[in-house]
Amino acid sequence: TGYKAVDVYLDGEDTCTITLSSNLTIGEGYSVYIGDAVLTVADGVTLTNKGLINISYFGSLCVEEGGSFINLGRFGNYGTYENLGSETNTGDTNMMVYSYEELKAALDYFVDAGGSNNTLDICEDITIEEDITLGENIILNLNGYDLTVPAGLTLTNNGVICIDAHYINEAWIFVEEGARLVNNGVIDCINIENNGDFD
């Protein structure tokens, strides 16, 4: 029961580097944690995840051109993920975002990704810079940080937004005058300051 951990982590002063030279499947009930390490999927090799892969803040998963990553389980991307090959993602994915640019890139990624519980964890205060839409397959956790919708812009939620006060800093969604928040999904809220329109 549960996940059986297979850890890849820093060994001494140097970052651990592993290159897969043959196909590897992480089975259901198994997990791989990529700590201060680089896991590379070589040309012609497929990494298939049916369990759990977690990339730490200092970790990297790199798929070379001609390589392939198939996620059928849960994929926690909290570090660096670079795919120059191919990807099939019908599982669930977790990501941390530290800026508007990272938030926008993650939302664009999830347009084509599968999974019904893809989670984005905000790790800094973010102000959107254009209209954005959260898809039905996205859970956005504010994690004690603020999300601001400036005048003239619209945030449309078709998924779930969690505004949680269980952190040292309370999280807020600030909808400025002339801005708009359209909610077609769920907002699990503690704090919303709405000076604009809320549908």
Secondary structure, DSSP 8 states (H G I E B T S, - for coil): ---EEEEE--BTTB-EEEEE-S-EEE-TTEEEEE-SEEEEE-TT-EEEESSEEEE-TT-EEEE-TT-EEEESSEEEESSEEEESSEEEE-SEEEEEE-SHHHHHHHHHHHHH---S-EEEEE-S-EE-SS-EEE-TTEEEE-TT--EEE-TT-EEEESSEEE----SSS---EEE-TT-EEEESSEEE-S-EEESSEE-
